Structures are given as structure tokens and as C-alpha cells.
Amino acid sequence: MKQTIKKFLNLNEMKKNIIFLNLALIIILASCSPRAKVTSSQSLKDTGKLEQALATIEEAVDPNQEKAEKTLSWPRTWEVRGDIYQSIYQSEDNKVKALAEDPLTEAFNSYKKAVELDDQRKFDNSLKVKLTLLTNDLTNQAVQAFNKDDYPKALKSFEQILDIQDIDIIKADNPGAVDTVIIFNAGLAAYNAEDYDKAIKYYKEAAKHGYNGSRTYNLIASAYQLKKDTLGALEALQEGFDRYPEDNNIVTSLIQIYLDMNKTEDAMKYLNLAIQQDPNNPTFHFAQGTLHEKMGNIDNAVDSYEKSISVDKEFFNGYYNLGAVFYNKGVKQIDVANAVPTSNNEQYELELKKADDWFKEALPYMEKCYELKPDDTSTLESLKNLYYRLKDMDNYNKMLEKLGQN
């Protein structure tokens, strides 16, 4: 039994000696052969010695080092360098993480360099695996950056993923593939980073492949508008409308832009289309009413406002604008009464009664507004004036109290 234990101990000692000799050999080779530095870096990385691995591989890519041309032009050098930087990113040790400010960018640039140098395609398989794993890390980094509102970093990571997908050895497996999710997310990150040119570029690419439907065209238009390029926004929306004519969001955005440009006829054209597509949308009828009113077509405006409240019995804006139309007619009628010669009191009273008739017509709409939004200041002011005109002093005083004016 003692002999067996002794034999086991001897074997264990031999293994230790072999490991020691191997490490010594690596160190000797590293000092003798430039490419041995790369092998040494890989071994150090594999044993978790990332700080030493990094220092060694950086020597291998330092052009000032003796015989550096042998490692600088070797694809394997850059592959190992990429692997080390990727491991730094993956480490949970803060000391290791501090070794590089942007390890995934260093890994990305290293793998790309390896691909460029690999003329004989000896490292295709291993590089393909490394680039695929790097894509996963870049995706995680992009999502984390986006969630922390670090949009420039998220954009950079998404763009690096797109660059990887464009590398020949990656494209070869699926040449027609288009990652619309990453393209759209790059646009979203650029938009939030206020890089509107890039946002438009990526959104347009996503839209070309039909990603996210009409919403993408609205985002393109929004980016153009933030660049103060109204014509670009209009062009994007018109293209979106051609592809998605049934989508109310596109139509609504077109209407708004035409309204902003004071092109009421174009706005009306798209409003009519919107109403045809969605006749039960009170907002469309209301917008049509405001356009009619702007063009001086008061009767048509009243019809549109009435349609807005017929499809939505609690549509505040419709009630308010109807009340305002009739109230304004009453105010204009007072001007007519005041223009009557003082000698013609009978005519004056007749014209003044017409004004009161308009105020009476406005009253139920404003009271409905008060019912829907009892604290709306504009409604309270309008009701105060109406009650005063109609000599309803109890309600007039009530409005004064609500407004804090008594």
C-alpha cells in the first residue's frame, strides 16, 4: 500500500514538473519567436490571466517591437487579440473590466483585421464563430446602453452588428438576409441621440423592407421635421400613404403638415380621405370643422362640429367650438346693434335681441363643456360672459366664484 501511494506521489510530482516545463517553454518561446507571443497570450487568456494576456498581445501588435512584421501580418494575432478584449468585456471582475474603455470595439476591429489579413481563408471557421459570439455581446451592450439612455453607445453597437453582418464570411451562410430589427433599432438609437441624418438613413432602410409598417414612415417624417425639413417630411409621408393608404396615422400626419404649411386645400383633401376611412373618428370631423372655419365656411364648420359630437357624445372640443361659433356670432351681432343710429331705438333693440338669440344657442354647448370639464378656465370664462349677457345673475355669480373673481 505504501509503495502504491509513493508511486502516486511520484506521478503527481511528474505532472507538476511537466506543467512547469510547459510554462517555462512558453516563456522561452515568447522571448525567442515573435509569433510565440500570440500563443502565450492565448494560454494566459485561457487560464484567466487577462491582464498579462492583454499586455503580451499588445506587444505582438506593437510596430515598434523587433520583428513585429511577423505578428502584425498574421491573422491569428488579431483573432487572439479580439478574443482577449471580448473576454475583458465578459468578465465580472471590475479590475479586469477597467483594462479597456471599449473592449467590444477593440474586439470588433481586431476580428475585422484578422478577416482582412486571412487571404488563404485558413481562419474562416474560427473567425465566423468569434464574430457570431461578438454579435451577441454587442446586442446585449446596445440594449443595456439604450436602457441607460446612452443612445450614442447603443447606436455604435448596433452599427457594428450591421458591419459584422456585411462581412463576407458571415454573409456567405445567408446572402439574402436583412436584419430589419437591428436596422430599425439603429434608427431608433440615432433618433434618440438626435443624429437625425442617421435616423432617417436607417428608418428608410427598415421601411424599404416593410418593417413596422406605417409607423416607420411617421418616424422618418418626425426626424425630418426635427431637422426643420418640412418638404422631406412631406415626401416621406406621401410615400408612406402610397404604401399604406388605409392607415389613419399617415393621413393624420399629412393633414397636420399641410395645416402647418397653411395649405388648407391639401389638408382638406386628406381629411376627406381620413373621414371616408374612419367616419366614426370625432377628431377628423373636428379638424374638418376648424378648416372650414378658417376658410370662412361657418355653416360647413357647424355641420362638421355637429358630426364630431354625434359620433362621440362626450367630445369636449366639438361642443366647445360649436359654443364658440354661436357666441362669436352673438358678439358680431352686438356690433351690428351698436351701429344702429341712437335715434332708432326700436331697430337697436331688435338687433340686440338677435345677439341674445345667438348667445342662447351657444349656452347649452358651453354648459355641456362645463359638465365634461368643470374646471376648464376657458369654459368658465365663456359661461360667465354668456350668463351676464343673458342676465342670469345667479349663474354669473357662480362662475365668478369658480374663477375666484368674486
Secondary structure as the mmCIF struct_conf table of DSSP 4:
data_model
#
loop_
_struct_conf.conf_type_id
_struct_conf.id
_struct_conf.beg_label_comp_id
_struct_conf.beg_label_asym_id
_struct_conf.beg_label_seq_id
_struct_conf.end_label_comp_id
_struct_conf.end_label_asym_id
_struct_conf.end_label_seq_id
HELX_RH_AL_P HELX_RH_AL_P1 LYS A 2 CYS A 32
HELX_RH_AL_P HELX_RH_AL_P2 PRO A 34 ASP A 46
TURN_TY1_P TURN_TY1_P1 THR A 47 GLY A 48
HELX_RH_AL_P HELX_RH_AL_P3 LEU A 50 ALA A 60
TURN_TY1_P TURN_TY1_P2 VAL A 61 VAL A 61
TURN_TY1_P TURN_TY1_P3 PRO A 63 ASN A 64
BEND BEND1 GLN A 65 GLN A 65
TURN_TY1_P TURN_TY1_P4 GLU A 66 ALA A 68
HELX_RH_AL_P HELX_RH_AL_P4 GLU A 69 LEU A 72
TURN_TY1_P TURN_TY1_P5 SER A 73 SER A 73
HELX_RH_AL_P HELX_RH_AL_P5 PRO A 75 GLN A 90
HELX_RH_AL_P HELX_RH_AL_P6 ASN A 94 LYS A 97
TURN_TY1_P TURN_TY1_P6 ALA A 98 LEU A 99
BEND BEND2 GLU A 101 ASP A 102
HELX_RH_AL_P HELX_RH_AL_P7 PRO A 103 LEU A 117
TURN_TY1_P TURN_TY1_P7 ASP A 119 GLN A 120
TURN_TY1_P TURN_TY1_P8 LYS A 122 PHE A 123
HELX_RH_AL_P HELX_RH_AL_P8 ASP A 124 ASN A 147
TURN_TY1_P TURN_TY1_P9 LYS A 148 ASP A 149
HELX_RH_AL_P HELX_RH_AL_P9 TYR A 151 GLN A 165
TURN_TY1_P TURN_TY1_P10 ASP A 166 ASP A 166
BEND BEND3 ILE A 167 ILE A 167
HELX_RH_AL_P HELX_RH_AL_P10 ASP A 168 LYS A 171
TURN_TY1_P TURN_TY1_P11 ALA A 172 ASP A 173
BEND BEND4 ASN A 174 ASN A 174
TURN_TY1_P TURN_TY1_P12 PRO A 175 GLY A 176
HELX_RH_AL_P HELX_RH_AL_P11 THR A 180 ASN A 192
TURN_TY1_P TURN_TY1_P13 ALA A 193 GLU A 194
HELX_RH_AL_P HELX_RH_AL_P12 TYR A 196 LYS A 208
TURN_TY1_P TURN_TY1_P14 HIS A 209 GLY A 213
HELX_RH_AL_P HELX_RH_AL_P13 SER A 214 LEU A 226
TURN_TY1_P TURN_TY1_P15 LYS A 227 LYS A 228
HELX_RH_AL_P HELX_RH_AL_P14 THR A 230 ARG A 243
TURN_TY1_P TURN_TY1_P16 PRO A 245 GLU A 246
HELX_RH_AL_P HELX_RH_AL_P15 ASN A 248 ASP A 260
TURN_TY1_P TURN_TY1_P17 MET A 261 ASN A 262
HELX_RH_AL_P HELX_RH_AL_P16 THR A 264 GLN A 277
TURN_TY1_P TURN_TY1_P18 PRO A 279 ASN A 280
HELX_RH_AL_P HELX_RH_AL_P17 PRO A 282 LYS A 294
TURN_TY1_P TURN_TY1_P19 MET A 295 GLY A 296
HELX_RH_AL_P HELX_RH_AL_P18 ILE A 298 VAL A 311
TURN_TY1_P TURN_TY1_P20 LYS A 313 GLU A 314
HELX_RH_AL_P HELX_RH_AL_P19 PHE A 316 ASN A 338
TURN_TY1_P TURN_TY1_P21 ALA A 339 ALA A 339
BEND BEND5 VAL A 340 VAL A 340
TURN_TY1_P TURN_TY1_P22 THR A 342 SER A 343
HELX_RH_AL_P HELX_RH_AL_P20 ASN A 345 LEU A 372
TURN_TY1_P TURN_TY1_P23 PRO A 374 ASP A 375
HELX_RH_AL_P HELX_RH_AL_P21 THR A 377 ARG A 389
TURN_TY1_P TURN_TY1_P24 LEU A 390 LYS A 391
HELX_RH_AL_P HELX_RH_AL_P22 MET A 393 LEU A 403
TURN_TY1_P TURN_TY1_P25 GLY A 404 GLY A 404
#
